[in-house]
Amino acid sequence: MNRQLVIMTSDDLKKAAAYAAADLVADGMLVGLGSGSTLVHVLRRLGERVRDSGLRIVGVPTSYQARALAIECGIPIREAMDVSELDMALDGADEIDPAGNHLKGAGGAQVIEKIIASMARRYLVVADGSKWVEHLGRKHPVVAEVVTPALASAMRRFRELGGRPVMRTSGGKLGPVISDLGNPIVDVQFDGIDDPARLDAELNAIPGLVGHGLFVGLAAGAVIARADEAGATVEIVEF
């Protein structure tokens, strides 16, 4: 008997991981809602459960994008400034290693995302298998948000730490990309991150740095979807 190979796209895998993660959310939870392409699927699935199954949750968004989509999907929301603790937070990643350390910030929302992750009793990273790496930082940069008066000195410090900092710009806007908090975004490329905890501490010590997208020791687990002959297999990895 011939087996028919199911071809899964990257978006198919994101959706598989997202739906599995969204189905872990229980009635009555206060949930951190991350940003990015994978979390679009999470929010849409949560919206379906709210609408069709009577799921009662309140979401706390990490960005204007997540806020607008949550409202569109019918998910009640509260603002982060009004909340001190969350039952769960779900967010994506640009890269994640076997210890659960990960890089975020492609969408420039990493500061609020880290705040929300730190507030959660259980923070889960949701991703397709391509985001799983043995060694962080060989492909994706560490994304940093810096107050404007500190830009020159912060760029010098990034270089001293072995990074190659570049101010982020966009084809749809003249000048630098500005975060939801009103600060410039800098992408700092390293040739791999040998010691994530050490780099985290070194970055945190830079005056004027609002925050960065290297997440160390925050994730309780990850929901990872990988392609197989049948389509997709979703695994929940505990850290």
C-alpha positions in Angstrom: 0.0 0.0 0.0 1.5 3.3 -1.0 1.6 6.1 1.6 0.6 9.6 0.5 3.1 12.1 1.8 1.5 15.1 3.4 3.4 18.3 2.6 3.4 20.7 5.5 4.3 24.4 5.0 6.0 26.5 7.7 2.6 28.2 8.3 0.9 24.8 8.7 3.4 23.8 11.4 3.0 27.1 13.2 -0.8 26.6 13.2 -0.4 23.0 14.5 1.8 24.3 17.4 -0.5 27.2 18.0 -3.7 25.2 18.2 -2.1 22.7 20.6 -0.8 25.5 22.8 -4.2 27.4 22.8 -5.9 24.2 23.8 -3.8 24.1 27.0 -5.5 27.3 28.2 -8.2 26.5 30.8 -11.4 28.3 31.8 -10.9 31.3 34.1 -7.3 31.9 33.2 -5.6 35.3 32.9 -3.3 34.7 29.8 -0.4 36.6 28.4 -0.9 37.0 24.6 2.3 37.2 22.6 3.0 38.7 19.2 4.1 37.5 15.8 2.9 35.1 13.1 2.6 32.0 15.3 0.6 33.9 17.9 -1.8 35.1 15.3 -2.9 31.4 15.1 -3.0 31.1 18.9 -5.3 34.2 19.2 -7.6 33.0 16.5 -7.9 29.6 18.1 -8.6 31.2 21.5 -11.2 33.4 19.9 -12.9 30.2 18.5 -13.0 28.7 21.9 -14.4 31.8 23.5 -17.1 32.1 20.8 -18.0 28.4 20.3 -17.2 26.7 23.6 -17.9 29.5 26.1 -14.2 29.6 27.3 -13.9 32.4 29.9 -10.5 34.0 29.8 -8.9 37.4 29.9 -5.9 38.1 27.7 -3.0 40.5 28.5 -1.5 41.6 25.1 2.2 42.2 24.5 1.9 44.6 21.6 -0.6 46.8 19.7 -0.8 43.9 17.2 -1.8 41.4 19.8 -4.2 43.8 21.4 -6.0 44.6 18.1 -6.2 41.0 17.1 -7.5 39.9 20.6 -10.3 42.4 20.3 -11.1 41.3 16.8 -11.3 37.7 18.0 -13.6 38.5 20.9 -11.1 37.9 23.6 -11.6 40.2 26.7 -8.4 42.0 27.5 -6.6 43.8 30.4 -3.6 46.0 30.1 -0.2 44.8 31.5 0.1 47.8 33.8 -3.0 46.6 35.7 -1.8 43.1 36.2 0.9 41.7 38.5 0.6 37.9 37.8 -0.7 35.7 35.1 -1.8 32.1 35.0 -0.1 31.4 31.7 1.7 33.2 28.9 2.1 32.0 25.3 4.6 33.5 22.8 6.7 32.6 19.8 10.4 32.7 19.3 13.0 33.3 16.6 15.3 30.6 18.0 15.1 28.3 21.0 17.8 26.0 22.4 17.4 22.7 24.4 17.7 24.5 27.7 14.7 26.8 26.8 16.8 29.9 26.3 15.5 31.8 23.3 15.7 34.8 21.1 12.8 37.1 20.4 12.3 40.5 18.8 11.7 40.2 15.1 8.6 42.2 15.7 10.2 44.7 18.0 8.0 43.8 21.0 10.6 42.0 23.1 10.5 44.3 26.1 6.8 43.9 26.9 7.0 40.3 25.8 9.7 39.7 28.5 7.6 41.5 31.1 4.6 39.4 30.3 6.7 36.2 30.3 8.1 37.0 33.7 4.7 37.6 35.2 3.3 34.1 34.2 3.2 31.1 36.5 3.7 29.1 33.3 5.3 30.6 30.2 5.3 28.4 27.1 7.2 29.1 23.8 5.2 28.1 20.7 7.1 27.4 17.5 7.6 25.2 14.5 10.6 22.9 14.5 12.8 25.2 12.4 13.2 27.5 15.4 14.8 24.7 17.5 18.6 25.1 17.4 21.5 23.7 19.4 23.3 27.0 19.6 21.6 30.5 19.8 22.6 33.5 17.9 24.3 32.1 14.8 21.5 33.3 12.6 19.2 35.7 14.4 20.4 38.8 16.2 19.8 39.9 19.8 17.3 42.6 19.5 17.8 45.6 21.8 15.7 48.6 22.7 17.6 51.7 23.7 16.6 55.2 24.9 17.8 57.7 22.3 20.4 59.6 24.5 22.2 56.3 25.1 22.4 55.1 21.5 26.0 56.0 20.9 27.3 54.6 24.1 25.2 51.5 23.8 26.4 50.8 20.3 30.0 51.0 21.6 29.2 48.5 24.4 27.5 46.1 22.0 30.7 46.1 19.9 32.9 45.5 23.0 30.8 42.5 23.8 31.6 41.1 20.3 28.4 42.1 18.6 27.7 43.9 15.3 24.9 46.4 16.1 22.7 47.9 13.3 19.9 50.3 13.8 16.8 48.8 12.5 15.0 50.6 9.6 12.0 49.8 7.6 11.1 50.2 3.9 7.7 51.6 5.0 9.2 54.4 7.2 12.0 56.9 6.9 14.5 56.6 9.7 14.7 54.0 12.5 12.0 51.6 13.6 10.5 52.8 16.9 9.0 50.3 19.4 5.5 50.5 20.9 7.3 52.1 23.9 8.7 54.9 21.7 12.4 53.8 21.6 14.7 52.8 18.7 15.4 49.2 18.0 18.9 47.9 17.4 19.7 44.4 16.0 23.0 43.1 17.4 24.4 40.1 15.5 26.8 37.8 17.3 28.7 34.8 15.9 26.8 32.5 18.2 26.1 32.9 21.9 28.3 30.6 24.0 27.0 31.6 27.4 23.4 33.0 27.2 23.2 33.8 31.0 26.5 35.7 30.9 25.5 37.8 27.8 22.1 38.4 29.4 23.7 39.9 32.5 26.2 41.9 30.4 23.5 43.4 28.3 21.3 44.2 31.3 24.2 46.2 32.7 24.3 48.7 29.8 22.9 52.1 30.9 20.0 53.2 28.8 19.2 49.8 27.5 15.4 49.3 28.0 15.5 45.6 27.3 16.6 42.9 24.9 15.3 39.8 23.2 17.6 37.2 24.8 15.3 35.2 27.2 17.1 33.2 29.8 15.5 30.9 32.4 12.0 32.1 31.8 10.3 29.4 29.8 8.7 26.5 31.6 8.3 24.6 28.4 7.8 24.7 24.6 5.1 23.5 22.2 7.0 22.5 19.1 5.5 21.2 15.8 7.6 19.2 13.4 6.8 17.7 10.0 6.5 14.0 9.5 5.1 11.6 6.9 1.6 12.0 8.3 1.7 15.8 8.4 2.8 17.2 11.8 3.7 16.0 15.2 3.4 18.3 18.2 5.6 17.8 21.2 5.5 19.6 24.5 9.0 19.9 25.9 9.5 20.7 29.6 12.5 22.7 30.8 
